[in-house]
Amino acid sequence: MVFVDAGKLRQRIHQLDNWRRGLLEGVLRPGPMVVGSLYQMRRRCGKPGCKCVRGQLHASWYLSRAEKGRTRLRYIGKIVPDHLGRCVGRYQRHQKVLAEIRKIDAEISAHLNRLRDQAVQSLEQDEGS
């Protein structure tokens, strides 16, 4: 077993905990959110004299989200309403912060396990003393 300075481990755990608390404050009151991602698709309409025949494709926005294991697209329109864009962006930022919190939790747990493992004595060590 490799021994690590317990003081440094505790210091790192406190740093991670403070960072985690700051992230947690940001997700406790997230505001309105919409699950999914916004995508712009460009298509040809098929009309013979249309500008899309010359390469100027028609653009429209869709909300993509997973439902029951499948990706579903919902038509939004030619322009994304500001409110919808903010709500989708808020959801995506929220998910990233939650992932960061889980990553910090895993690191804290690993450090706590190392502290525990250093403090635990085996039965063989006790008998040899």
C-alpha positions as CSV (number, residue, x, y, z in Angstrom):
1,M,0.0,0.0,0.0
2,V,1.3,3.4,-0.9
3,F,1.0,5.9,1.9
4,V,0.0,9.5,1.1
5,D,0.3,12.5,3.4
6,A,-3.1,12.4,5.2
7,G,-2.9,16.2,5.7
8,K,-2.7,16.8,2.0
9,L,-5.6,14.4,1.3
10,R,-7.8,16.2,3.9
11,Q,-6.8,19.5,2.4
12,R,-7.7,18.3,-1.1
13,I,-11.1,17.0,0.2
14,H,-11.9,20.4,1.7
15,Q,-11.0,22.1,-1.6
16,L,-13.2,19.8,-3.5
17,D,-16.0,20.2,-1.0
18,N,-15.9,24.0,-1.3
19,W,-15.8,23.8,-5.1
20,R,-18.8,21.4,-5.0
21,R,-20.8,23.7,-2.7
22,G,-20.3,26.5,-5.1
23,L,-21.5,24.4,-8.0
24,L,-24.5,23.2,-5.9
25,E,-25.6,26.7,-5.3
26,G,-25.9,27.2,-9.0
27,V,-28.2,24.3,-9.5
28,L,-30.5,24.6,-6.5
29,R,-32.7,27.2,-8.3
30,P,-32.3,26.5,-12.0
31,G,-35.2,28.3,-13.4
32,P,-37.4,27.1,-16.3
33,M,-35.7,24.4,-18.5
34,V,-36.5,22.5,-21.6
35,V,-34.9,19.1,-22.1
36,G,-33.1,18.6,-25.4
37,S,-30.9,20.2,-27.9
38,L,-31.7,22.7,-30.7
39,Y,-30.7,21.7,-34.2
40,Q,-30.9,23.6,-37.5
41,M,-31.7,21.5,-40.5
42,R,-31.4,22.6,-44.1
43,R,-33.5,20.9,-46.8
44,R,-34.7,21.1,-50.3
45,C,-38.4,21.4,-50.8
46,G,-38.5,19.8,-54.2
47,K,-40.2,22.7,-56.1
48,P,-38.5,23.0,-59.5
49,G,-38.0,26.9,-59.5
50,C,-37.2,27.3,-55.9
51,K,-33.9,28.8,-54.6
52,C,-33.1,25.4,-52.9
53,V,-32.5,23.9,-56.3
54,R,-29.6,26.3,-56.7
55,G,-28.1,25.4,-53.3
56,Q,-29.9,27.9,-51.0
57,L,-31.5,25.3,-48.7
58,H,-34.4,26.1,-46.5
59,A,-33.5,26.3,-42.8
60,S,-35.7,25.2,-39.9
61,W,-35.1,24.5,-36.3
62,Y,-35.9,21.4,-34.3
63,L,-35.8,20.4,-30.7
64,S,-34.1,17.0,-30.4
65,R,-34.7,14.9,-27.3
66,A,-34.6,11.3,-26.2
67,E,-38.0,9.7,-25.4
68,K,-38.3,6.0,-24.5
69,G,-34.9,5.3,-25.9
70,R,-35.4,6.9,-29.2
71,T,-34.5,10.4,-30.5
72,R,-37.5,12.5,-31.3
73,L,-37.4,15.8,-33.3
74,R,-40.0,18.5,-32.7
75,Y,-40.4,21.2,-35.3
76,I,-39.8,24.7,-33.8
77,G,-39.8,26.9,-36.9
78,K,-37.6,29.2,-38.9
79,I,-36.6,31.1,-35.8
80,V,-36.0,29.9,-32.3
81,P,-37.9,31.9,-29.8
82,D,-35.5,33.6,-27.3
83,H,-37.3,32.1,-24.3
84,L,-36.9,28.5,-25.8
85,G,-33.2,29.1,-26.5
86,R,-32.6,30.3,-23.0
87,C,-34.5,27.3,-21.5
88,V,-32.6,24.7,-23.6
89,G,-29.3,26.4,-22.8
90,R,-30.1,26.4,-19.1
91,Y,-30.9,22.7,-19.2
92,Q,-27.6,21.9,-20.9
93,R,-25.6,24.0,-18.5
94,H,-27.5,22.4,-15.6
95,Q,-26.6,18.9,-16.9
96,K,-22.9,19.8,-17.2
97,V,-22.8,21.1,-13.6
98,L,-24.5,17.9,-12.3
99,A,-21.9,15.9,-14.2
100,E,-19.1,18.0,-12.6
101,I,-20.6,17.5,-9.1
102,R,-20.7,13.7,-9.7
103,K,-17.1,13.8,-10.8
104,I,-16.1,15.7,-7.6
105,D,-18.1,13.3,-5.5
106,A,-16.2,10.4,-7.0
107,E,-12.8,12.1,-6.3
108,I,-13.8,12.9,-2.7
109,S,-14.9,9.3,-2.2
110,A,-11.6,8.0,-3.5
111,H,-9.6,10.2,-1.2
112,L,-11.8,9.2,1.8
113,N,-11.2,5.6,1.0
114,R,-7.4,6.2,0.8
115,L,-7.6,7.9,4.3
116,R,-9.6,4.9,5.6
117,D,-7.2,2.4,4.1
118,Q,-4.2,4.0,5.7
119,A,-5.9,4.0,9.1
120,V,-7.1,0.4,9.0
121,Q,-4.7,-2.1,10.4
122,S,-4.9,-5.7,9.3
123,L,-5.2,-8.6,11.8
124,E,-1.6,-9.6,10.9
125,Q,-0.3,-6.2,11.9
126,D,-2.1,-6.4,15.3
127,E,-0.8,-9.9,16.0
128,G,2.8,-8.9,15.1
129,S,2.8,-6.0,17.6
